[in-house]
Amino acid sequence: MLTKGEDYLWARPALVANKTRAMQLQAGHPQQKGSRRGPAYAYNIKSLRDREMLIAAQAEQSYERFVSQWKSRHPKSGARAPQFGRTK
């Protein structure tokens, strides 16, 4: 995520918007008054929140299955393998 500049794949959009808005308010950004709802409002809708949590739980189960089948590789050997402890 950091090296490629990508967003977290399984982020919950309503939760992220809510946290981002809370940080903006703490940083001194003005409150947005009026009848127009911002993107953070979606977090107040329970059905949407529950759906996002269900998707996140399914993603976590999928990731756990992926990791449980993980097989480590043996270190490379040969001329192109990194030589640890040796200096040029």
N, C-alpha and C positions, 0 to 999 in steps of 0.2 A: 504494500500500500504506500509506504513512504518513498521507496526507491522509484516506483513507477508513477507516483502521483495519482493513484486511483483511489476512489472512495471505497469504503468497506462494503463488501458485496452484500452482507446480510443486515445492513443497517435498517432500523425501523424509521421510515421517513417522518411520521408524525412525532415520534419521540425526539428525533434529531432537530426538527423544526422548533419544538417546544424548548429544548435545552439551548439552542442557538438564540432564541428570543429572550430567554431568561438571562443569558450572558450579556446580550446587548443592553438590556435594561439595567443590569448591575454596572455596566461600563458607562452608563450615563446617557444612553440614547433616549430620545423623547418617547413618551407613550403615544400610541396611535389611537386617538379617540375618534369615535364616530360609529356608524352602523356597519362599516366594511370590516369583514373578518380577515385576519391575516393567515398565513400558512400554518402557524402554530395552533390555530383553533381546532384543527383535525384531531389533536390529541385529546380534546375534551369529549369526543364522540366515542362512547364505550364500545360499540360494535366494531368500529375501525381499529381501536386499540387492541381489542381481543383478536381480531383477524391478523393484525401484525404480529402479535405474540405467538399465535398458532404457526404462522409462517416461520418465525424465528426458531420455534421449538422443532419444527420439521427440518430446518436447515442444520440445527445442532445435532439431531439424530443422524442425518446424512453425513455430517462431518465426522461424527464418532465412528460410524461404520467405515468410512474412508481411512481414518487413522488406525483403526484396529486391524486393517488388512495391510498396513504399511510394512514393507520389508526393507531393511537397511542394506546398502550396497557395501561391498568390500572396498577398501582403498585401492586406488589405481597403483599399478606397478609398472616400471619401465622407464624409458628415457623422458617421457613427457610428464611423469608424475611429480608433484611438488616434493622437494627434498626438505623435510623439516629438520631444523637444527643445524643446517649447513649454510654457510655464507659464501658469497662469491669472492 
